[in-house]
Amino acid sequence: MSNLHQHDVLVLGSGAAGLALALRLDPSISVAVIAKREISEGSTLYAQGGISAVLDRQDTTESHVRDTLHAGGGLCDPKVVRRVVERGPAAIGWLLDQGVHFTRDANAVDAGGYHLTREGGHTHRRVIHAADATGREVETTLEAQARARPNIALYEHHIAVDLITAHKLGHTEQRCLGAYVLNRGSGRVETFRAPCVLLATGGANKVYLYTSNPDVATGDGIAMAWRAGCRIANMEFMQFHPTCLYHPKAKSFLVTEALRGEGARLLLPDGTRFMPQFDSRAELAPRDIVARAIDHEMKRLGAECLYLDISHRPPEFVREHFPNIHARCLEFGIDITREPIPVVPAAHYTCGGVLVDARARTDIPGLYASGEVAYTGLHGANRMASNSLLECLVYSELAAQDIAGALDRPVTDIEVPPWDESRVAQPDEEVVVAHNWEELRRFMWDYVGIVRTNKRLQRAKRRVDLLRQEIREYYGHFRVSNDLLELRNLVDVADLIIQCALRRRESRGLHYTLDFPHKDPTQRSPTILIPDAYVPRPRQ
Ligand SMILES: Cc1cc2nc3c(=O)[nH]c(=O)nc-3n(C[C@H](O)[C@H](O)[C@H](O)COP(=O)(O)OP(=O)(O)OC[C@H]3O[C@@H](n4cnc5c(N)ncnc54)[C@H](O)[C@@H]3O)c2cc1C
């Protein structure tokens, strides 16, 4: 098999953002979609709640815009919010055309007969869903459509190593030419060339010890874009979900807020209830307040987890209302009708990312970004529930429109050398990678998590600098592997989060620091980091 692949469009990532772009392109365009693991594996598959869009006659665009701006704590770009919200109903229509089945409501007089739920921050019912597994329905439907399209080649178990740019190859012009990709099956690095490349690699939440995200969420796209010369914005805004099941074998299982809505109480290890001391709404306070309170108590006590208890409600009630959580916890030997659930907060969503414009274009001509990897300006300082899948769909459509025009322009003939492995050896100490993975995720959790201070951030910065040096050395000497690539990316992303957090000298939205505990009305711009390799885009 050849080491060189040539396509019109290269899509890195096969979640909602990647597949939506591939399917939006004309069937005459040859597309390669690359996924680190199976095509379906990614955050999209695990999305539960649904997708927000103005579908009910009582609801309005103005209202969805207002709610999003409110949630974003003064940092959303109002033009972007309107752009996304206005395209919401058409994006849902497109999903229906692809064959996605949303939950119906026999009593619904409008919204096309679909059931709409209401989630935190939304003042109307506007979340369309497929029971409590919306992401699975969207992902598997789009995957089936992509598999049926002869112009789309799907490469599973392939991990992008780095973007190839003209600038990196010594040219003065800046342009994305493709990517080097490790074929995890053969262990060889292959060259994928394409005049248009989309980053759709998802978020970076695996940088923290506890996360609701699947293993693929290691911020690869953000790190690759940064190294290639793209500006990165707002990485200080990482969203944490307050309650994830704490069990060595229960990776990333969210315990829904609905449990607190039905009276569940948060307890310290000695059984004391603590939320009333933090907020008059106690367990029903907003997500970020609950997450901060749990974090505070865990750090104060040095506790590994706290507890969420609903066992005071009748067992039939608990089983009937929370069959999924009841069954899942039982698998781990926890009967929630009789005992409290061990919980920790978990990194859930990356609000910042690769800066893109209104056409999903990054700073590098030929390179686009969509989905959780991108910073569009929609979420500001805090993401409103169910706005993220919508953003994937809308920005991939915008990218598809731009790519259709871009492909008409002449293709660059810059020669791309194959990946050079002549000077590297087989890795001799995998333990270095495993150890550093663990160390990074733990100190990010302890020092750059839900509650920050300058001292903690500085401490984390010193450790990241050391790790980076070590990994750079290791990377230069040994053959690349999946774990090494992810670790290298995680360290870069950790550094970007710390840099952004150090720059924001206030508390706003998801960024909370004890050194500046209040919002500063003068700090209303996004935090933008400019890499050494940045070349301003020529005006068009
Ligand atoms: C538990 C959970 C519940 C959620 N619930 C909701 C919800 O109800 N509503 C909502 O709007 N949002 C929800 N979200 C957020 C939403 O699911 C994500 O933001 C969205 O799915 C991201 O889609 P994406 O296409 O950007 O990335 P993903 O779906 O994460 O896909 C990333 C893709 O990139 C690939 N990839 C990554 N790195 C590389 C690399 N180096 N090389 C090759 N491929 C790579 C992966 O293999 C994968 O295919 C939830 C998230 C989680 C984790």
The ligand as a MOL file (V3000), in Angstrom:
LIG
                    3D

  0  0  0     0  0            999 V3000
M  V30 BEGIN CTAB
M  V30 COUNTS 53 58 0 0 0
M  V30 BEGIN ATOM
M  V30 1 C -21.1020 12.7640 27.9490 0
M  V30 2 C -21.3370 13.9380 27.0420 0
M  V30 3 C -22.6110 14.4450 26.8550 0
M  V30 4 C -22.8250 15.5340 25.9840 0
M  V30 5 N -24.1040 15.9650 25.7620 0
M  V30 6 C -24.3150 16.9320 24.8280 0
M  V30 7 C -25.6310 17.3120 24.4450 0
M  V30 8 O -26.6140 16.7430 24.9200 0
M  V30 9 N -25.7740 18.2920 23.5140 0
M  V30 10 C -24.7130 18.9360 22.9360 0
M  V30 11 O -24.9120 19.8290 22.0910 0
M  V30 12 N -23.4540 18.5900 23.2810 0
M  V30 13 C -23.2300 17.6030 24.1900 0
M  V30 14 N -21.9530 17.2480 24.5100 0
M  V30 15 C -20.8420 17.8980 23.7780 0
M  V30 16 C -20.7990 17.3740 22.3390 0
M  V30 17 O -21.0650 15.9910 22.3600 0
M  V30 18 C -19.4450 17.6080 21.7020 0
M  V30 19 O -19.0460 18.9330 21.8570 0
M  V30 20 C -19.5050 17.3000 20.1930 0
M  V30 21 O -20.0130 16.0150 19.9950 0
M  V30 22 C -18.1220 17.4110 19.5740 0
M  V30 23 O -18.1920 16.9170 18.2560 0
M  V30 24 P -16.8880 16.9630 17.3590 0
M  V30 25 O -17.2770 16.4210 16.0400 0
M  V30 26 O -16.2690 18.2880 17.4480 0
M  V30 27 O -15.8670 15.9450 18.0970 0
M  V30 28 P -16.0110 14.4180 18.5160 0
M  V30 29 O -17.3780 13.8980 18.3750 0
M  V30 30 O -15.3530 14.2850 19.8610 0
M  V30 31 O -15.1020 13.6740 17.4350 0
M  V30 32 C -13.7040 13.8480 17.4240 0
M  V30 33 C -13.1350 12.9990 16.3160 0
M  V30 34 O -11.7790 13.3500 16.0830 0
M  V30 35 C -10.9850 12.1980 15.9970 0
M  V30 36 N -9.6190 12.5730 16.3460 0
M  V30 37 C -9.1750 13.2540 17.4170 0
M  V30 38 N -7.8390 13.4310 17.3220 0
M  V30 39 C -7.4490 12.8730 16.1610 0
M  V30 40 C -6.2140 12.7320 15.5010 0
M  V30 41 N -5.0580 13.2000 16.0050 0
M  V30 42 N -6.1690 12.0720 14.3190 0
M  V30 43 C -7.2960 11.5620 13.7700 0
M  V30 44 N -8.5210 11.6790 14.3530 0
M  V30 45 C -8.5800 12.3280 15.5310 0
M  V30 46 C -11.6500 11.2190 16.9300 0
M  V30 47 O -11.2200 9.9080 16.6340 0
M  V30 48 C -13.1170 11.4910 16.5920 0
M  V30 49 O -13.4490 10.8150 15.4140 0
M  V30 50 C -21.7270 16.1570 25.3500 0
M  V30 51 C -20.4450 15.6510 25.5450 0
M  V30 52 C -20.2360 14.5560 26.3700 0
M  V30 53 C -18.8370 14.0130 26.5350 0
M  V30 END ATOM
M  V30 BEGIN BOND
M  V30 1 1 1 2
M  V30 2 1 2 3
M  V30 3 2 2 52
M  V30 4 2 3 4
M  V30 5 1 4 5
M  V30 6 1 4 50
M  V30 7 2 5 6
M  V30 8 1 6 7
M  V30 9 1 6 13
M  V30 10 2 7 8
M  V30 11 1 7 9
M  V30 12 1 9 10
M  V30 13 2 10 11
M  V30 14 1 10 12
M  V30 15 2 12 13
M  V30 16 1 13 14
M  V30 17 1 14 15
M  V30 18 1 14 50
M  V30 19 1 15 16
M  V30 20 1 16 17
M  V30 21 1 16 18
M  V30 22 1 18 19
M  V30 23 1 18 20
M  V30 24 1 20 21
M  V30 25 1 20 22
M  V30 26 1 22 23
M  V30 27 1 23 24
M  V30 28 2 24 25
M  V30 29 1 24 26
M  V30 30 1 24 27
M  V30 31 1 27 28
M  V30 32 2 28 29
M  V30 33 1 28 30
M  V30 34 1 28 31
M  V30 35 1 31 32
M  V30 36 1 32 33
M  V30 37 1 33 34
M  V30 38 1 33 48
M  V30 39 1 34 35
M  V30 40 1 35 36
M  V30 41 1 35 46
M  V30 42 1 36 37
M  V30 43 1 36 45
M  V30 44 2 37 38
M  V30 45 1 38 39
M  V30 46 1 39 40
M  V30 47 2 39 45
M  V30 48 1 40 41
M  V30 49 2 40 42
M  V30 50 1 42 43
M  V30 51 2 43 44
M  V30 52 1 44 45
M  V30 53 1 46 47
M  V30 54 1 46 48
M  V30 55 1 48 49
M  V30 56 2 50 51
M  V30 57 1 51 52
M  V30 58 1 52 53
M  V30 END BOND
M  V30 END CTAB
M  END
